[in-house]
């Protein structure tokens, strides 16, 4: 059985659409462009969603890692 580290999973998600849930209750969806060991994350083509509806388009966003609850594939 192959062991996977959390950063390996994020590497596989790079350049793919992801959902990011934040501690403040916001949900962002975008293409995972970059991240570091603190899970500081850059999304491109990002948008904020609320109740499944696009609330606003954000473009490129930097998300501080300690505000993230969850990162999940969007597809």
URFENHU-V106313 format. One record per pair of residues at least 12 apart in sequence whose C-alpha atoms are under 10 Angstrom apart, sorted by the first residue. I is the first residue (numbers start at 1). GAP is how many residues later the second one is. Records with the same first field share a line. If there is no record, write none. Layout:
I->GAP, GAP
//
This chain:
6->31, 33
7->28, 29, 30, 31, 32
9->63
10->22, 24, 25, 26, 29, 61, 62, 63
11->21, 22, 23, 24
12->20
13->18, 19, 20, 21, 58, 59, 60, 61
14->17, 18, 19, 20, 21, 29
15->15, 16, 17, 18, 19, 28, 29
16->14, 15, 16, 17, 27, 57, 58, 59
17->12, 13, 14, 15, 16, 26, 27, 28, 29, 55, 56, 57, 58
18->12, 13, 14, 25, 28, 52, 53, 54, 55, 56, 57
19->12, 13, 24, 27, 28, 29, 30, 51, 52, 53, 54, 55, 56
20->12, 21, 23, 28, 43, 47, 48, 49, 50, 51, 52, 53, 54
21->46, 47, 48, 49, 50, 51
22->41, 42, 43, 44, 45, 46, 47, 48, 49
23->43, 44, 45, 46, 47
24->43, 44, 45
25->25, 43, 44
26->22, 23, 24, 42
27->20, 21, 22, 23, 24, 25, 27, 28, 41, 42, 43, 44
28->15, 18, 19, 20, 21, 22, 26, 27, 28, 29, 30, 33, 35, 43
29->14, 15, 16, 17, 18, 19, 20, 25, 28, 29, 42, 43, 44, 45
30->12, 13, 14, 15, 16, 17, 18, 27, 28, 29, 30, 31, 43, 44
31->12, 13, 14, 15, 16, 28, 29, 42, 43
32->12, 13, 14, 39, 41
33->12, 27, 28, 29
34->28
35->27, 28, 29, 30
36->29
37->28
38->26, 27, 28
39->24, 25, 26, 27, 28, 29, 32
40->22, 23, 24, 25, 26, 27, 28
41->20, 21, 22, 23, 24, 27
42->18, 19, 20, 21, 22
43->15, 16, 17, 18, 19, 20
44->14, 15, 16, 17, 18
45->12, 13, 14, 15, 16
46->12, 13, 14, 15
47->12, 13, 14
//
